[in-house]
């Protein structure tokens, strides 16, 4: 069902402070950035971490959002619905492709994305919920 891990996203309260830490202290290079999204890369030019502002502070919830790439989002979501998986965000068409977010039993968010094949390893400058990560599969 899932092709590969597609994202390592850290939801943060103070985006600017965290950008400074990862950029200046850990010396990660910024690959893409927008007012409320930043994606870092390693020396091999692959994305390694993305930061996104936490919209709602939820007690006991994780600040990590895991993302998966799939070939057919509608089919995957249908299977998940049949298994009574809770959807945080139903399928939507975004500029980068199709996107949905589900919840695990403890409320952790899992992003699922279908990106057209030619764009699969390219990051969109402004995207909420997915940053490709190579080498984690």
Buried (B, 14 or more C-beta within 10 A) or exposed (E): EBEBBBBBBBBBEEBEEBBEBBBEEEEBEEBBBEEEBBBBBBEEEBBBBBBBBBEEEEEEBBBEBBBBBBEEBEEBBEEBEEEEBEBEBEBEEBEBBBBBBBBEEEEBBBBBBBBEEEEBEEBBEEBBBBBBBBEEE
